[in-house]
Amino acid sequence: MNKKALGVGLMLLALVALTSLVQPSFLEPVNLQNLARWIGLYGILSVGMAFVLLTGGVDLSVGSIVGLSGCVLFLWIQAGVSEVLAVAGVLALGTLLGVVHGLLITGLRLQPFVVTLCGLFFYRGFARYLADDEALGLPREEHPGLFRLVESSPWTLGMPGPFVILVVTAVLAAVLLNLTVPGRWLRALGDNEQAARYSGIPTGRMTVLAYALSGLSAGLAGILFALHVSTVQPSVHGNFYELYAIAGAVLGGCSLRGGEASILGVVFGAALVRVLYNAINLLRIPTQLEYAVIGGIILAGVIADELLRRQALRRSLRHGPGG
């Protein structure tokens, strides 16, 4: 565990302790179950975002992919497509959209901000078109097996499905990032793209991989969000979710300059954002401050990243190459 992940973990523990002391209802089983479910949902998005930030890019389209994924899932199931094929198709769709982003960025040398911002608008508009701007629903009683993905059950050891899926996703992401060659290549790409290219690393393919993983995580989260709420309104479902993803990743130690990411830190960061939101509700703080809190979190993360970078630079200059 690196220092950033440890620091965020300690902040999370302190916030949990403080909220529990001020408002004992925080520790009630119902609240903890609900909190774990939301941590799982947003944490999956943050893990995917971490790979993109690691390359020095950003993905602003994940919220709209969540909305599109939910609409497509419900439309396919309503059309008679089997649940398994519908879920697999939505995951493939999210991955494909991420691949397209990566190809546009690497092939045409477009800025990630522009490409994914266009995706944000396009996928939202396309979802509204597919659903004819009407809410889509799926009765739980008609699809109990599918909705079991977001419920507590024996196979999840009594924990909400999204939280268990987050744990599995985080473990797989950590293995990829820390124990495989592509993971080392992604870090090298984020540190210095030109040096990585000269070293023979396929930087283009690594960039496409990062955006594909972000799209896959958004598709997975889109399925789980849709099943959690049971009803998808295409005009608003998933709005601003990219902010939560970025906040969780940045707070968890991902540098906006690229080259730094800790999956455990990202999970802690996503959890911290959701615990803050839960505390706002329990302590009866006006919910209008939610986005102000998120903005403050992102700003704090950026400031901390800059201060740590400057401190490391001063230390290296002070001690020299051999220090």
N, C-alpha and C positions, 0 to 999 in steps of 0.2 A: 504494500500500500504506500503510494507516494505521499508527500507532505500535503499537497492540495486536497487529495481525497480524505486524508486523516483530518484535516482542518474542517472540511465540510461535514464529515461525520460527527465531529465534536459539536459543531454548530447545531446539527440536527438533534443530537441528544439534549443539548441545552434548551432548545426551543420546545422539545417534547416535555422536558421536566418543568419548564416555566409555565407552559400552557396547562399542564396537569395540575399544578399547584393553584393557579388562578381559577381554573374551571375544571373541577373533578370529572365532569361529564365527558371530558375528552377521552378518558380511559374506558368508557362504557363499550361493551363488545360490539354493539350496533355501529357506533361511530368508528371504531377501529376497523371493522369489516369494510365499511364504506370508504374509509380513508385508504385502506390497502388496495381496494379496487381502483380508485382514481390514481393512485401512485403507479399501479400497473399500466393503466391506459396511457398516461402521459409519459411514463418512463420509457415505454417502447418507442415512442416518437423521439425522445431525447437520445436514446442509444443510436438510432439511425442517423440523427443529426450529427452525432459525434464524429462519424466517419467523414462526413462532408466537411465539417470544421477542421478536421485533422489535415485535410488537403489544402486548407486556406480558402475554401469556398463557403457557400451558404446555400440553403435550400428554403426558399420562401413559399414553396408550393405545397408543403406537406399538409397544411390545413385543408386546402381544396382537394387534395387527393383523398383525405379522410372523408370529405363530403361526397365525392364522386364514388368512392369505394362502397360506401353505405348504400347509395342509390342503386348502383349496379348490382350489388348483392341482393337487395330486396326485389328488384325488377326481374332478375334471373330466376329467383326462387318462385316468384309469382307466376312466371312463364312456364314453370314446370321443370326447370333444371334441378338436378339432384343437389342436395346440400353440399356434398363433398366436392362435386364439380364446380359449384358456384364459389365456394371458398377458394379452391385452387385457382379458378379463373381470376378472381379478384386479386389474389397474391401475385399472379403472373402479370396482371394489368399494372399494378403498382410498380413492380420491378421493371417492366417495359418502359413506363414513363420515366423512371429514373435513368434508364439506359439512354433514352432519347435526350434527356438533359445533358448527360455526360458527353454524348456524341456532339451535340451542338457546341458545348463548351470547348471540347478538345479539337473537333474537326474544323469549326468555323472561327475559333478563338473568340467566342463571345464571352462576356462577363457573366459569371454565375448569378449575380444579382439580377441582371436583366432577363436571363433565360428563365429562372425560377419565378420571377415576378410575373412574366407573361404566362407561365404555367398556372400561377395562382388565379389569374383572371380567366384563363381559358377553361380550366377544369371546373371552376365554379359555374361558369356560363353553360358548359356542356351538361353538367349535372342538372341544372335547372331545365334545360331543353329536354333531356331524357325523361324527366319526371313531369314535364309540362308544368313546372313550378308548383306542383302539388305535393303535399306530405305523403310519404310512403310508410306503410306499417306492415308488421309481420306478427300475427298472433302467437304468443308464447305457447299456448296449449296445442297448437297445430305443429309445432317444431320443437318439442322438448329436448331432443338430442342436440340441436344446434345451439339453443340458448344455454345449454349446460356449460358452454365455453366461458360464460361470464358469471356463473353461479358457483357457490361453494358446494363441494361434493366430496365423497370419500377419496376420489383419485387426486384431489387437490389438498388432502389432509385438513379439510375444513376451511381452507383459505380461499378467497375469491379467485376465480379462474384467471383474470387478467394479471394478478400479482404473480401467480405461479408461472404464467407464460413470460412475464418480464424476467423472472429469475432465470428461466431456461434461455431466453434471448440474450441476457447479459452474459451468461456463462459462455455461450457460443461466440458472442462478440469478443469477449476477453481472450478466448483461445485463439481466434483468428488474428487479433491484434498483437498478441504477445508471444505466440508460439508458432507462428507460420511465417514463411517468406513474404507472402503478400502483405502481411501486417507490418513487417519491417520496411517493406517498400513504401507503404502508405506513410509511415512516419518520415522516411527520408524525403518523400515528395513534399510533405508539408514543411520540412525544415528548409529545403532549398531545391526548388524544382529543376533549375538549370544544372546544378551539381548532380542531382539524381539522374537526369537524362544522360549526362556525360558518363555516369557510372554504369550505363547500360540498363537502367531500370525502365520498363515500359510505362512511362508516366501517363500516357494517354489512357491505356487500359486500366491503370490504377484509379484514375479520376472517374472513369466510367463505372468501375466497381463500386467506388464510394457512393455515387449517386444512385446506383442500382440498389444498394443496401438501404439507402435512405427511402427510396420508393417502396421497397419491400416492407420496411417497418411501417411506413405510412399506410400501406394497403392492409397490413395485419391490424394495426390500430383502428383503421376505418371499419373493419369487420366487427371488432370488439366494441367500439363506440356505438355502432348501429344496433348491435344486439343488446347493449346495456340500456339504451333509451327506448328500444322497440319501435320508435317512429323517427323517420328522418325527414327534416325539412330542408330541401336542397339549397335554399337561398342563405341559410345560416349555419347549417350543420358543419362543424369544423372551423368556423370563423376564428381567426387569431390563434389557432392551436400551434401554429409555427412559433409564436412568441413563447409559449410554454416550453416547446422543444428546445429552442435556443437558450432560454433562461436556465433550464435544467442542465444543459450541456456546458454552458459557460460557467455557471456556478459550480459545476462539478470538476472544473479544471481544464476544460478545452480552451485552448488559446484561439482567438479570432485570427491570429496570424498563421495558424497552422502548425503542425509538427508536434503538438501536445494533446494527449487525450488519455483519460483513465476511465474505463467503463464503470468500475466501482464508484468512482467519484461522480460520474454522471447519474448513476442510480441514486446516490445520496443527494445530489443536486435536485433531481426531479422530486424526490421525497420531501426535501426542504420546501420547495415551492408549494406543494400540495398541503403540507402541514401548516404553512403560513396562511394559506387560503382557508383551511379548516379553522384555524385559530381566529381569523377575522370574523368568521360566522359565529363561532361559539362565544366570542367576547363582545358580540353585537357591535363591532366596528362597521361603519357603513360599507356595504359591498361595492359601492362605486369606487372605492379606493383599490380594488383588486388590480386593475391595470397599472395604477400608480406604484403598487408594491412590486409588480413584475418589472416595470421599467427601472425601479430603484435597484432591483436584484441584478439586472443585466448591467446597469451602470457600475454597481459595486464590483461585479466580476471583471469588467473591463479595466477598472482602476486598479484592482488587485493584480491583474495580469501585467499591466504596465509597470507597476511598482516593483513587482518581482523580477521582471525583465531588466529593469534598470539596476536593481540590486545585484543581479547576477553579472551584468556587464561591468559594474564597478569592481566587483570582486575579481573578475578575470583580469581586468586592467591592473589591479593592485598587485596581484600575485604573478602575473605574466604567464607565458605558455607553460613554464615548468612548475608553477605554483600550485 
